[in-house]
Amino acid sequence: MPVTWEQHEKQLDDPALCTLLPVRDYLDGVMVRTNGALVAGFELRGTVSYFASDEERNRNKLMLGALLKSIPEQSMRVQVRYEVLRDIGNLLAMYSDQRSSGHEVSSALDGVRLEGWHRNELEGRYLRPVLHVYFVWDPVAHHQMTGKSRDSRPNWSLSARKAIERSRRKHKELVSEFESLLVGIETSMRAADLNPRRLSDQDLFREAKRALNPSTSDTRDYIPGDAFIEYRSAPQQLANVSILDETDSYLNVGGLLFSVVSLKELPDATFPGILRELIALDFPIVINAHFTIPDQTKVLRGYKSRLKKMQAAQRDSRGGLRVNVEAQVAEAQLFKVQQEIIASSVKTAKLSLTICTRTSNPVTTRAELDEAERLLSNRRQQLLYAVARMNGAKAVTETLAKRRLFFSALPGMAEEDRREHDMLTTNAADLIPVETPWQGTPRSPFFLFETPYRQLIPFSPFDPGLSDANMLIMAKSGGGKTFMVQQLLSMASRANPLVSIVERGDSYKPLVELMGGRMITMSLDADQTINPWDLPYPERQPSKDQVAFLKNLTRHMLGDSAAPDSDLLDILLSEAILRTYKRAAIRPSNPIPTFSDLRDELAQWRDQEKNQRVTDEAHLAAIKLRSWTGEKGIYSRLFDQPTTIPLDHPWLFFNVEQLADDPRLEIAMSLLIAHATAQRASGRTGQRNITVLDECWFLLDSPVLAPEVVQLFRTARKRNASVWGVSQTAEDFVGSQTKPRIHGAGIVKNSSTKIIGQQPGDMTALTEHLHLNATALHQIKQFSDPHKGRCADALIVIGEKAETTHTIRMVPTPLDYWICTTYPRERLYRSWWLSQRKDMRILDAYRKLADAFPYGLADSEVLPEERSVTDPKGAQN
């Protein structure tokens, strides 16, 4: 379309935004630049080294340096783009999709949590890092480097069809050559643990469009221009915004204000993690690092020339030596660099580092513009100070070149920006922003955790990437471990698992009652019984695990030193148990045996080989079982009756506090409950099963039953079950050096996930058994007491890898806090509050309590109604 001369001059002075984008097309998995270069992109997981040791960080640095050295010289420019976004993507939608329970209370609690997370996302409280790398390959420069000759007879023809075919064939050849180079580079990225994922041409298009206009979500795909009625080029489809204004300090693009800062002076020395403080800033930024590998022959020639000058500076006019300290130092450094380049241990690189920051929301009014300018100025100053703390580095705010650098920072559009610094690949590896925080288990958002880095990350102990679903949760008394477990159970309830809890006390009672669960207080006077001889439906014969469990439980009843020959007793009890099952199966009324049947079997025992010692041993065992069986047995109501507890209830809470006076009884009962509840979902519906053992470390005190506890953790995976061990320290499981618990190590090894809160004192057990390095131990030492009503920090450790270690922060909603709180003052007030509102639904009463005191009572003065509460038992409800 023809234009006037005035319009032409205006286009030269203020061109359309789409004409500034160096893009020609997106096809065949690459982006084609206007200069003929091809661009391929990868999404990277990055190196997760926040809690890595020095050795692991140095290894990552060496692997990244090897990646830089594998880049073709001169012909390829690598752009690493680290962007921090103020959103959490589709995480909340994925979390909602995990819901499979129609329970009213569970849905209500989950709705409150989702509402809070969504509100925080709109307020910009959550940040999400996005890391991409783009390889810009210039085929002309590559062919000049490799000496590939150009086709001297291009078969030029006037035919448009032949010209198109020739161009298409040439494009295919270049793409094939580019792909062959990318194969080796991708292998190097995988070796550096960057976990690359290749971006398609549509991904490249959408990423460039999102980077150009981050305030809107435009997921429309790229359509070839000739598919429109009027041809629309790729830049025209990309440009859905315009440059509204440009000042000395910022660009106004679509209502968002952008400012650009570039690295002017390099740090005095580099080290792994030097960019961490910059990456951890709590506002949207784009760290754009792009580099090339120049011709090493020319570089070496330049170093030799500089070396000669430094040597000459140490000579006087007569050729004699003179003292010049600066020249001596420079000579030594240049000599060392040349040695490394000649030995091919390092290469030199040209690296440019620019940082873009922006406002979070588009401006529409003058007042919003003034506020946005102040906000952008503050963020720019934070960037400059963050760079200044990078070991002496210095950054400057771009003024005249900000537009050019802004477009150079867009995905795949990097070009020479005259901000390059010469450095060795070992130093350049430290200045490439590839370190990212742990992203959780994105495939299975069973739980959502906040972090001190303003993340919201998903995690699931049932994730396919984990070897088991067991967890160990440790924190000092008052460290918030029981509260954390209740929070996790509340989130897990939306998946409708079978939940079983064993505890000395009633901390879980409010949550269990709210979920419609059943609380069972175990005591010698109770009518609650679990028959250890029950078999999972539809089994008719005991498995080897069941026989072993009954044998060890019986040995515990007989006493740890029941016989001088333990092997003989084991053989005797195993055979007696099988005989008891066979004898009871004949009965038509009750085919499930009890311990009375075992006692009768042992009392009438006749050894097949007529060995009197075996017979005497059986008769003695029968006598010792009298206190556990029959009408006169003091423990018979708990162990020698048919099961009276419905184990198919979704929520079961067993309080064994009243059994604490008899340690032998408490150990036997606790293990029986854990074994029975862990088996209740086996082989039936595939329903997930969660068993919580809170402060039940005393189970490991029995040398006979301790192996059964290990077996409980070891076989949980086969039953789609998760066993959670809750205690104060790791020593509760593994013991101390003077009094070790030899079976505790088996529990630790069969629990992939450990959540560790505040741990005072010696941490030797964390080092020896959990294999935490000094960085993780230092982080645990830094944890403060939980801020009641607001948050509590803990360290989550998955396996023994630093890359799956991260700090999480439990932030409850006011409703969750009042349901789960264990603070004595708040428990007493909660009991009084509910007693005054018995005519109201319990969930509505909790809502009103949460509205009245959203952060609890820890920071409040004593209320008048608290003085009227005189019932000391109220604190136990």
N, C-alpha and C positions, 0 to 999 in steps of 0.2 A: 504494500500500500504506500503511495507516495506521501512524503511529508514536506513541510515547508522548511526553509533554511533556519528559521527561528526554532522550530521543533527539533531540528537536527542538532543545533547548538545546545539546546536544553538537555537532550539525551546525552551529549558528551559531558556536560557539566554535572548532571544529576541522572545517571543511567538507571534504568529499571533494575530491580534487585535480581531478577532472573538472568540478566545479562552478565552479572558479576560472578555467577556460579560456573566454575570450569568443568561442566558436565555435558557430555554429548548423548550418552545413552546408557541404559541398564539392560544387559542381556547376557545369556550364557554364564550366569553366576559371577559376573564381574561388572564393574563400572568402567565405562570408557570415557576418558578425559578429553577435553577439546584439543589438547596437544598430542593426542594419540596414545597416551599412557593408559595402561590397564591397572585396575585396582581390585584387589581381593580383600575381603574382611573376615575376621574371626572374632567370635565372642569368647572371652577368657574368664575362667573362674579365678585366676590370679594365684599368687602364692600366699597361703594363709600362715603367716609366721609371727603373729602377735605374741604367741607364747613359745616360740621356738628357742632352742639354745643357740649359743654363739656358733657352734659347729654346724648346726642345721642352716643357719642364716648364711654362713660362708659357703656352704655347699650350694644353696640356691643362687648365690651370687656367681659362683663359678659356672653353673649351668646356664645362667642368663648371659654371662659373658661369652660362653660357647655359642649361644644362639646369635649374638651380635656378630661374631666372627664368621658365621655361616651365611651372612647376607652378601649377595653379589656386590662387588665394588662398583661405585659410580652409577650403575643403572637402576638401583632400587632405593627408594626412600621409604622408611618404616615410620608409621604414625601410631603412637600409643595414646589412646584417648581414655582418660579416667574421668568419669562424670559422676557427680553426686546429685541425686534427684530427691525432691521432697515428695515422695509417694512410696507406696508399698506394692505397686503393680496390682495383680489380681489375687493377692494372698488371701484377703478376706472372703472372696468368692470361693476359693478352693477350701478354706476352712469351713465355710457353711455347707459345702457339698459333702463333707465328711459326716454330717449329722444323719443318724439312722434311728434315733430314739424319738418317740413321740411323747415322752414324759413331760408333763406340764411344767414342773419345777425346773427340770434341766433345760427346757427350751427357754423359759423365762430368764434364768441366769445367763444363758448363752446370749440371749438377745441383748441384755444389759452390757455384757462384755463387748459384743460387736458394735453396739452403739457408741461405746466409749472409744474403741479403736478407730472407728470411722470418724468420730469427731476430732480425735487427735491427728488423724491424717489430713483432714481439711485445715486444721490449724498449722500444719507443717511441722509437727513434732517428730515425724519419722523420716529418716533418710535411707536412701537405697543406692548403693554404689553400682555403677555400670562400667565395665571394662571391655574395650574393644581394641583390636590392633588391625591396621590397614597397611597393605603392602602395595606401594605405587611403583609400578615397573615401567621403565622407558625402553621399549624394544629397540629404538634407534641407537641409544647409547650402549645398550647391551651388545648389539651386533658390531658396533665399532670396537668394543672391548675384546670381543671374541674373534674379531677378524672375519666375520661372515660377510661375504660379498653380496652386494645388491644385484638383483636381476637386471642384467644389461638389456635384455629384450623383453619388455613387459607385455608384448603382444597387444599393443594399443589398438583400439578399434573404435569406430564411431558408433557401434551398436551399444545402446544403453543396457540391454540385457547382458551382454558379455562383460561390460564394465562392472555391473552389479555382481555377477558371478565371480569375477576376478577379485573384487573387494571382499566378498564373503569368504572366498577361499583363503585369501591372505589373512583375514580376521581369524578364521579357524586355526590356521597355522600358528599365529601369534598366541592365541589362547592355549593351544596345546603346549607350546613351549613354556608359557607362563605357569601352567599347571605342573609341568615337570619340575620347575624350580620350587614350587610351593610344597611338593611332596617332602623334600628334604627339610624345608623350614618347619613344616608342621611336625615332623618327627623330632626336631630339636625342641620345639615348644612342649611337646609331650614329655620329653626327657627332663625339661625344666619344671615339670608339675604345674603347667599353666592350664591344662585341660581345655584345649581349643575346640570350638565348634564353628564349622564353616558357615558363613552367612550366604544366603542365596541372593540373587540380584534384587528380588523383592524386599528382602531384609535390608539390603544396603539402601534401597530407596526410602523405606519407611524410617530407618535410623537417621538418614540425612534430613528428612522432613521433620522428624521429632526434634532433632537438635536445633533446627532453624526456628521452630515454634514450639517450645516445650510446654507452653501453657494450655495447649489443646491436644486432645487425643484424636489424631487423624490416622486411621488404619487403612485407608484406601490404597489399593495396589497400584503399581505403575502400569500404565496402558501404553503400548507403542503409539507414537504420535499419529501415524497414518490410520489408526482405528477410529479417530474422531472425524466429524464432518469437516471441521477446520483443524488443520494440523496443530498439535500441541506438543512442544518439545519437552524433554525431561526437565530442563530448568524451569519451564513454565508450570509444570505439574508440581515441582518442588516448592516453588515460591508461593506460599499461601499467606505471606505477610509482606510488609514493606518497611523500609527505613523511614520512620516518621520524623526523626530529628537526630542531629549529630552535634555534640559540643566537644570541648577540649578533653573531657574526662569520660564521656560515655556515648554509646549509641542507643537510640530508642528504636527497637525493632518490634513492631507489633504491640507496642505498649509496655514491653519489658525493657528495662535499662541494663545494658551490658557494659562492663568495664574490663579492660585487658591489662594484665601485668606481665612483664617478661623478665627473665633472669639476665641480669647485667653482669654480675661478677660471680664466679664460681666459688664454692666453699673452699676453705683451706685444705680440707681433707674430706673424703667421702667414706661412708660406712653403710652397711645394710640397715634399712629402716630410717634413713635420713629424712625421707619425705613423710614419715608417719604423722608428724604434727600438722603438716599441711593437709594431708588426707583426712584427718580427724576433725577438721573445721565443721561447724554445725550450720552451714548454709550452702546453697547450691553453688558448686564450682565445676569448672572443666579444666583439668590439668592435661595439657596437650604437649607431648614430647615427641619430636620426630628427628630422625637422625639418618645419616648416610655414611657409608664407608668409602672414603676417597681412595684414589690410586695410591697404594702403599709405596710404590717406587718413587713417585714424586714427593710423597711425604718424607721418605727416608732421605731423599736428596736435600730437602729443606732442612732436616735435622742436622745433616752433615755440614751444611753451610753455616748454620747457627753454632755448631760445635767449633768450627774453625775460627769464627769470630770471638768466641769465648776464650779460645786458646790464645788468639792474638791479643786479646785485652790483658793477658797476663805477661806480655812481653813489652819491654821498653823500646825506644827508637833504635838502640844498638843491638837488640836481640836478646838481651839479658832478662832474667826472670824478675817480676815485680809482684808485690802482694796486691791482689784484688779479690777480696772475699766473695763478692757477689758473682764474679766470673768463675771462681773456683766451684761454688755451689752449683751454678748453672751448668758448668762443664760436667760435673759428676752426674747430674740428673739427665742431661742429654745423652751422655754415654750409656747410662743404664737403660734409657728408653730405646736407644738404637739396638742394644743387645737383645732386648725382649722382642722388638719388631723383627729383627733378622732371624731370631730363633722361632718366630711365628707363634710365640706364646700369647701375644696380645696384638691388637691392631689399633690404629687411631680412628677416631670417629668424629664427625661433626654433629653436635647435638644442640637442638634449640628447645627451650622450655618456656612455654607461655601458659598463663593461668587466666581463665575468664571467670568472672563472677557476675551474677545478675540479681535482679529483684525477683521475688517469688510470685507476685501477682501483677497483672497488667494494670496500668494507670489509665484513668479516664477523666479525672478532674484535675484542676490546678492544685488543690490541696493534696490529693494523692500523689501528684508529681513531686511536690516539695518534700513530702514524707519519704518517697522512694529515693530521691536524691540524697537525703540524709542517711538513709539506710545503706545505699550503695557506697557512699563515702566511708561509712564505718566498716563495711565488709572489705573494701579495698585496703584500708589501713590494717585490718587484721591480716590480710594476705601479705602485705609488706613486712609486718613484724614477724609473721610465721616464717617467711623466707629468711629474714635476718637472723633468726635463731638456728638456721641450718648451718652451723659451724662456720659462720662468717660470710655466708652468701649475701648477695644484695640484689634486690629487684627494683624495677622502676615502672611507673605508670605510663602506659603508652598514650600518646596524644595524636600525633599526625598519622601514625601507622596503625591505629587501632582497627580501622575498617579492614585493611588488608590482613591483619593478623586474625581478626574475627572470622573471616571467610577461610583463612588457612587452617583454623581450628575445627572446621566442620568435618564430619566423617568422610575420609577418603579424599579430601581436597587439600592436603598438605603440599606446600611447595617451598622453595627457598625463600626465607623471610629475612635474611641478613641479620639474624640474631643467633647464629651458630657459634658454638664454642668448640675448640679443638681439645680433645681429651682421649685417654686410652679407654679401651672397651671395659677394663676392670672398673674404672671410675664411672663410665657411662651407665653401667649396669645398676649402680646405686641410685642414679637419678632418673631411672625409668619407673613410672608409677604402676607397678604390677602387684603391690601388696594390698590385699583386701581382707576385711574381717570375715569370720566364718558365717556362712549363709544358712546354716541349719540343714534340715532334710526337706528340701522343697517338694519332693514327691508325696510326702505324707504329713500334712500339717495337723497332727493329732493335738499338739499343744502349740500355743504361741507365746513366746517370751520376748519381753523388752530387754534392751541392753543399755549399758552406759554410753554406747556410741550412737544412741538414738535410732536403733534398729528395732524392727519387729520381725523376729525370725521364727520359722516353724521347726518343730521337733517332734519326733515320734519314736518311742522305744521299739515299736513294731515295724520300723522301717526295714525294707528288704536288704538294705546295705549293712545292717547290723547282724552280728552272729547270734545274738539273743536279745530278749526284751527286758532282762532283769536290770534293776537299778539299786545302787547304794546311795543313801542320802545321809550326809554327816554334817553336823554343826553343833557347836557348844550349847549348853543349856540356855534357853532363851534366845537362841540364834535363828529361830523361825522355821525349823525343819518340819514340825508337825503342821504348822500353818501352810507351808509350801506343799506338803503332801495333800492336804485337803483341797488346795487350789487345783492341783493337778487332777485329783479325783473328780472335782467339780467339772473341769473341762472335759475329762474323759467320759463323763456320764452321757454326753450326747451321742456316743457310739454304742450305748447300751451294753457295757461289759458286765460281767459278774464280778462284784467287788466283795472281798473278804478282808476284814481288818482284825488283827490280834494286838491288844495293847493292855498294859497295866494302867488302867484309868479309864476316863470317859471323855477324852478330848474330842473324839470324833462324833459324839452323840448328837449334837445339834444338826450336823450335816446329814448323818444317817437318817435321823427322824424326818428331816425335811424331804429327803429323797424317798420317803416311804419305806425305808429299810427296817430291819429288825435288830434290836440290840439285845444281846444275850449275856447275862452276867453269870459266869461260871463259879459255882461254889459247891461245897459238900452237901448243902441242904437243897440245892436246886434240883428241879425235875428235868433238866436239860441233859440229854445224853447223845453222844456220837459213838456208834458202834465201830470200832476200828476194823472189824471183819467185813464190813460192807464192800461189795464189788461194784465197779462202775457198770452201768447198764450198757449193753446187754450181756456182759461177761458172766459165765457160769463157773469158771475155774480161776483160781488165783494166779496172777502173773508172778514172775520171779521177783519183780520189784515189790509186789504186795507181800510175798512170803518173807523177803528180807526185812521189810518194814515191821511186820508183826514180830519177827524174831528179835529185832533190836529193841522194840518196845517191851517185849516180854523180858528180855535181859535187864532192861532198865527197871522194870517192876521187881525183879528178883534181887537187884542190887548189882552195882558195878563189879564187885568181886564175889559173884555168886558161886563160882566154882574154881578150883585150882586149875582145872584144865578147861579153858574157854572154848577150844576147838571141839571138844567132846560135847559141851553144852550146845554149841551152835548146831552141830549135826543133829543132836537129839531134838532140839526145838523145831528145826526146819522140817524134820520128818513128822513130828507130832502135829504141826500146823496142817500139813497136807492130809494126814489121816483125819484130823478134825473136820476139815472141809468135806471130805468124802463121806464121813459118817453123818454129818448134818444134812448133806444133800439128799439122803434117803428119807428124811422127815418130810411128810407132805405139808405140814402146817407152817413150819419156819425153817427153810433150808439154809438160812444165814446163821453161822455159829456165833458164839460169844466166848469170853474168856472162861466161863464156867465149863463149857464143853472142852476147852483145852485143859483145864485143871482135871476134869474127869478122865480125859485121855491119858494124862501123865500119871494120875493116881493108879490107873489100871494097866500101866505100861508093862509089857512083857517083851524083853529083847529077843529078836529072832535067833541070835547066837547064844542066848542064855547067859549073857555077860551080867553078872550081879552088880558090877560097878555102874553100868549104864542104868540098870533098873533102879538102883538106889538114888542115882542122880535125878531120875525122872520123879521119883516119889518125893524127894526133897524139894524139887521145883514146884510140885503140886501143893505142898504145905505152904511154901512162901507166897503162893498166889492167893491164899485165903483172904488176906486183907484187901485184895482187889476184886474179889468175886463173892457170890452168894449173898444171902440176906444179912449176914453178920459182917461182911467186909465193909470197912469204913469208906473205901473208894468205889464200891461196886455200883453206886448210882450213876457214876460218871462214865464207867468203862464196861459194865457188865449188863447192859440192857439194850434192847433194840433202839435204833436211832429215833429220837423224838424231835429233832430239829430239822425243819424243812430246808435242805441244802440247795433247793432250786430257787430260793429267793434272790433277786438281783443284788441286794445289799445286805450283808451280814456283818455285824460288829460284835466281836467277842471280847468281853472285859474279864481278864484273869487276875485282877487286882486282889480279889479275896482269896486266891490260892497262894499268894506270895509267902504266907507263913510256912508253907511246906514246899521247899524248893523242888524236891523230887516229884511231887504231884504237879507243880506248876510247869516243870519242864515237859513231863509226859503229856499233859493236857494241851499245852501250847503247840507242841509238835503234832499231836493228833488233829487239832483243829486245822493247822496249816496244811497237813497232808490231805485231809478230807476235802477241804474247800478247793485246794489246787486240782483235785481229781474230779470235781463235780461237773466240769464242762467237757471232759475228755470224750472224744469220739462221737459227740452227739450233734450239736448244731454248729460247731466251729466258732461259737461265740467267744470273744476275748475274755480272758480271766485275769484279774488283778488281785494279788494277795499282798497285803501290807503287814509286815512284822515290825511293829514299832517298839523299840527298846527291848527286843527279845533276844539280845545277845547271850542271855543265860542259857539258851538252848545249846550253845557250844560248850558248856561246862561239863556235860555228860559225855564221856568218851564213847559210850555205846550209841547214843542218839545223834551225836554230832555228824557222823557220816550221812545220816538220813537228811539232815538239814542241807548238806552239800548236794545230795541227790535231788532234793526239792528244787534247787537252783539249776542243777544240770539238766533235768528233764523238762523244765518249764517250756522250752521252745517247742517240743513235740506236741504239747497240749494247747498251743496258741495262748500261752499264759505268760504273765509277767509277775515276778516276785520282787517286792521292794523291801529292802532291809533299811531300817531307820535307826540311827544311833548317834552318839555324840562324837566319837572319834574312830579312826581306823583301828586303833588298838582294841576296841570292843569286838572286832571281828578276828584280827590276827594275833591279838595278845601283845605282850611286851617281850623284851629281850630276856628278862628273868623268868617270865611265865607265859610262854607262847601258846597260842591256840593253833595246833597244827592243821586243823581242818578249816580254819578261817581263810587260808590262802586259796582253797578251792572255791569258796564263795566269791572272793575277789576276782578270780580268773574267769568265773562264769557270770559275771555282771559287767556287761560292756559299758554301761553308763554309770558314772559317779557324779553326784552333785555335792559339792563341798562348800559349806558356809564358813563362818568365822571359826578359826581353830587356834586357840592360844597354846603357848608352850611348845614342847618339842614336836617336831614334824618328821622324825626319822621314819615312822611307819608309812607316811605318804611318799617318801622317797624310795624306800625299799620295796614296798608292795604295790603302790600305784605308779611308781616310776615317774613322779613329777620332777621337772627340772627346777632350777633356781628361779626362773622367771615366774612359773606358776606358783611356787611357794611364796614368793614375794607378793604376788597378787592376793593370795589368801591372807597373808599377814596384814594387808592394807584394808581388808574388809572391816567396816565399823558395825556397831550394833544396829539391828533393824530399826528403821524409823517407823514406829507403830502407826498404822493407818495409812502409810504412804508407800514404802518400798523396802526391799531387802535384796542385797546382792549375794551371789554365790557363783562358784566356778563349776561349769559343766565340763566333764572330761569323758570323751568317748574313746574307748580303747586306750592305747598308750601313745597316741600321736598328738604332737603339738598342733597340727593343722585342724584337729577337731576338738580343741580346747578353747573355751570362750567364757567370758563373764556374762551372766544373765542377771536380769533384775525382775523380781516378782512385784508387780504393781497391781494390787487388787482394786476392784470396784468397791465403793462403799457398801454395797449389798453383800458382796463376797466377804468383805472384811468382818462384818458383824456376824456372819454365819460361822466363820472359821476361827475367829479370834480365841486365843488361849490366855490372854492377859487376865489375871484374877479379877481386877476391878471391873473390867468390861464384861466378864462372864457373870459376875454378880448382878450388874446392872441389866444385862440382857435377860437374865432370869426374871428379874422384877418387871421389866418392860413387857415380856410375853405374858406373865401372870396377870397383868392389868388389862390385857386385851384378848382374853380367852374367847370372846364372841366374834373375833376377827380371824380370817384365814391367816395361818402362820406366816405365809410368804408376804401377805400384805402388811402384817405387823413388822416384819423385817424391813420392808421397804420404808415404812414410816420412820423406823429407827435409823436407817441409813440416811434418810433425808434430814433428820434432826441433827445427827452427828456424823457427817460424811468421813471424818478422819479419826473416829474413835474418841476416847476420853483421855488418852495419855497426855495430851497437851492442854487439857481443860482443868479448871479448878473443880473442887468437890461440889457436886450439884446438891440442891436441897433435898431432892428425892432420894439421893444416896444415903443421907443420914437416917432416913426412915426405914431403910432396909436393914432389918435385924436378923434375918434368917441366915445363919452361917452356912446352911446347906445350899443356899442359892448359888454359891460360887461353883458348885459341882454340876450345875445344869447347863 
